[in-house]
Amino acid sequence: MSDKETDCTVFCANAMKKIQCYIQHKKLEEVREKLFELGVPGLSVIDAKGIGKPLSQFASMPDAKAPQFLPRVEITIVLEDEAVDEVVDTIAKTACTGNLGDGKIFILPVEEAIRIRTGERGKQALY
């Protein structure tokens, strides 16, 4: 096996993603319950404020008032690639009200995870 194949095998075996989403506060507990039913290893929550689509429309309407920030919750989850689709689908279905401002979900690559206490790396650091 060449060094490139070894590197790919290690990288692919440790492939992880970060899911970062912004949802309405009133949906947080329901989303949390569904995520833990799926076995999500953990999540972080931060209060956030944001402006979505109206900001892009603002530029084309010179008489319009600047849109106001709306309170949201930012949820961050890091997990293995194989679990991403199911988790994202669950968040989207659970957080959806069908109205403007339901939120956004972003998926980013994660190069490495390290559990500080034990030094475990990769997927082992998640669970």
ZAMI-49980 format. One record per residue (C-alpha): x, z, y; residue in three letters. Coordinates in steps of 0.001 Angstrom, whole numbers, plus 500000, padded with zeros to 6 digits. Each point is the difference from the previous one (the first is absolute). Layout:
<sites>
<site east="X" up="Z" north="Y" code="ALA"/>
...
</sites>
This chain:
<sites>
<site east="500000" up="500000" north="500000" code="MET"/>
<site east="501420" up="499041" north="503394" code="SER"/>
<site east="500247" up="502368" north="502957" code="ASP"/>
<site east="497154" up="498128" north="501717" code="LYS"/>
<site east="497746" up="500443" north="496964" code="GLU"/>
<site east="500885" up="503690" north="499830" code="THR"/>
<site east="499276" up="500444" north="503714" code="ASP"/>
<site east="496639" up="498246" north="499643" code="CYS"/>
<site east="499068" up="502061" north="496954" code="THR"/>
<site east="500762" up="503236" north="501832" code="VAL"/>
<site east="498262" up="498810" north="503166" code="PHE"/>
<site east="496925" up="498728" north="498146" code="CYS"/>
<site east="499784" up="503199" north="497955" code="ALA"/>
<site east="500019" up="502032" north="503219" code="ASN"/>
<site east="497712" up="497685" north="501990" code="ALA"/>
<site east="497864" up="502138" north="502299" code="MET"/>
<site east="497711" up="499378" north="502941" code="LYS"/>
<site east="498901" up="502022" north="502992" code="LYS"/>
<site east="496314" up="499783" north="500835" code="ILE"/>
<site east="499309" up="500913" north="503590" code="GLN"/>
<site east="496384" up="499964" north="501078" code="CYS"/>
<site east="497912" up="500982" north="502980" code="TYR"/>
<site east="496431" up="501131" north="499367" code="ILE"/>
<site east="497210" up="501902" north="501698" code="GLN"/>
<site east="500194" up="503820" north="499841" code="HIS"/>
<site east="496578" up="500230" north="498379" code="LYS"/>
<site east="501277" up="498032" north="496978" code="LYS"/>
<site east="503154" up="502077" north="499351" code="LEU"/>
<site east="498630" up="502496" north="497459" code="GLU"/>
<site east="498200" up="497325" north="497996" code="GLU"/>
<site east="503156" up="497831" north="499924" code="VAL"/>
<site east="502146" up="503021" north="499033" code="ARG"/>
<site east="497704" up="500853" north="497084" code="GLU"/>
<site east="500015" up="496414" north="498691" code="LYS"/>
<site east="503802" up="499726" north="500294" code="LEU"/>
<site east="500600" up="503162" north="498003" code="PHE"/>
<site east="497502" up="498819" north="497360" code="GLU"/>
<site east="502318" up="496980" north="499612" code="LEU"/>
<site east="503019" up="502279" north="499588" code="GLY"/>
<site east="501767" up="499180" north="503266" code="VAL"/>
<site east="503208" up="502091" north="500030" code="PRO"/>
<site east="499452" up="501268" north="503537" code="GLY"/>
<site east="499197" up="498942" north="503517" code="LEU"/>
<site east="500698" up="500904" north="503591" code="SER"/>
<site east="497413" up="500103" north="502753" code="VAL"/>
<site east="500582" up="499824" north="503747" code="ILE"/>
<site east="497484" up="499965" north="502830" code="ASP"/>
<site east="500349" up="496729" north="501880" code="ALA"/>
<site east="498388" up="498044" north="502810" code="LYS"/>
<site east="499728" up="496242" north="500117" code="GLY"/>
<site east="498519" up="496915" north="501551" code="ILE"/>
<site east="499192" up="497096" north="497742" code="GLY"/>
<site east="498588" up="496564" north="500589" code="LYS"/>
<site east="498544" up="500680" north="503475" code="PRO"/>
<site east="503554" up="500126" north="501379" code="LEU"/>
<site east="500597" up="496352" north="499049" code="SER"/>
<site east="496686" up="498994" north="501586" code="GLN"/>
<site east="500895" up="501916" north="503167" code="PHE"/>
<site east="502550" up="497353" north="501079" code="ALA"/>
<site east="497305" up="497293" north="500139" code="SER"/>
<site east="497591" up="502115" north="502079" code="MET"/>
<site east="501613" up="500797" north="503378" code="PRO"/>
<site east="497015" up="502077" north="501234" code="ASP"/>
<site east="499872" up="502238" north="496933" code="ALA"/>
<site east="501048" up="503639" north="500024" code="LYS"/>
<site east="502918" up="500947" north="497801" code="ALA"/>
<site east="498713" up="501148" north="496589" code="PRO"/>
<site east="500267" up="503686" north="499172" code="GLN"/>
<site east="501981" up="501474" north="497126" code="PHE"/>
<site east="497884" up="501043" north="497033" code="LEU"/>
<site east="500878" up="502948" north="497752" code="PRO"/>
<site east="501105" up="499017" north="496508" code="ARG"/>
<site east="501816" up="501500" north="497030" code="VAL"/>
<site east="503221" up="498457" north="498718" code="GLU"/>
<site east="500475" up="500352" north="496241" code="ILE"/>
<site east="503375" up="499229" north="498441" code="THR"/>
<site east="500525" up="499642" north="496260" code="ILE"/>
<site east="503086" up="498853" north="498076" code="VAL"/>
<site east="499514" up="498828" north="496428" code="LEU"/>
<site east="501160" up="497562" north="497371" code="GLU"/>
<site east="499059" up="496344" north="500397" code="ASP"/>
<site east="497670" up="500037" north="496990" code="GLU"/>
<site east="497622" up="502481" north="501654" code="ALA"/>
<site east="499786" up="498374" north="503440" code="VAL"/>
<site east="497089" up="497610" north="499466" code="ASP"/>
<site east="497710" up="502662" north="498526" code="GLU"/>
<site east="500853" up="502510" north="502731" code="VAL"/>
<site east="499546" up="497463" north="502809" code="VAL"/>
<site east="496658" up="498838" north="498550" code="ASP"/>
<site east="498828" up="503617" north="499749" code="THR"/>
<site east="500990" up="500779" north="503597" code="ILE"/>
<site east="498344" up="496826" north="501313" code="ALA"/>
<site east="496729" up="500593" north="498116" code="LYS"/>
<site east="499815" up="503698" north="500798" code="THR"/>
<site east="500921" up="499753" north="503697" code="ALA"/>
<site east="497718" up="497035" north="500703" code="CYS"/>
<site east="496895" up="500586" north="502107" code="THR"/>
<site east="499513" up="496325" north="500804" code="GLY"/>
<site east="500499" up="500633" north="503712" code="ASN"/>
<site east="502775" up="499215" north="502456" code="LEU"/>
<site east="502751" up="502598" north="499903" code="GLY"/>
<site east="499992" up="500650" north="496257" code="ASP"/>
<site east="503793" up="499776" north="500074" code="GLY"/>
<site east="503005" up="498151" north="498659" code="LYS"/>
<site east="502239" up="500190" north="496934" code="ILE"/>
<site east="503656" up="498978" north="500010" code="PHE"/>
<site east="502228" up="499633" north="496928" code="ILE"/>
<site east="503771" up="500228" north="500406" code="LEU"/>
<site east="502920" up="499897" north="497545" code="PRO"/>
<site east="501846" up="503250" north="499269" code="VAL"/>
<site east="503671" up="499717" north="499091" code="GLU"/>
<site east="500478" up="503495" north="498628" code="GLU"/>
<site east="498363" up="503396" north="499620" code="ALA"/>
<site east="501971" up="503221" north="499552" code="ILE"/>
<site east="498647" up="503443" north="499161" code="ARG"/>
<site east="502194" up="502283" north="502094" code="ILE"/>
<site east="499646" up="503060" north="497737" code="ARG"/>
<site east="501180" up="498319" north="496774" code="THR"/>
<site east="501724" up="496824" north="501139" code="GLY"/>
<site east="497664" up="497879" north="497851" code="GLU"/>
<site east="499786" up="496400" north="501146" code="ARG"/>
<site east="497547" up="497142" north="499766" code="GLY"/>
<site east="496636" up="500465" north="498328" code="LYS"/>
<site east="501090" up="503380" north="498561" code="GLN"/>
<site east="500145" up="501326" north="503547" code="ALA"/>
<site east="496317" up="499166" north="500527" code="LEU"/>
<site east="498524" up="502080" north="497170" code="TYR"/>
</sites>
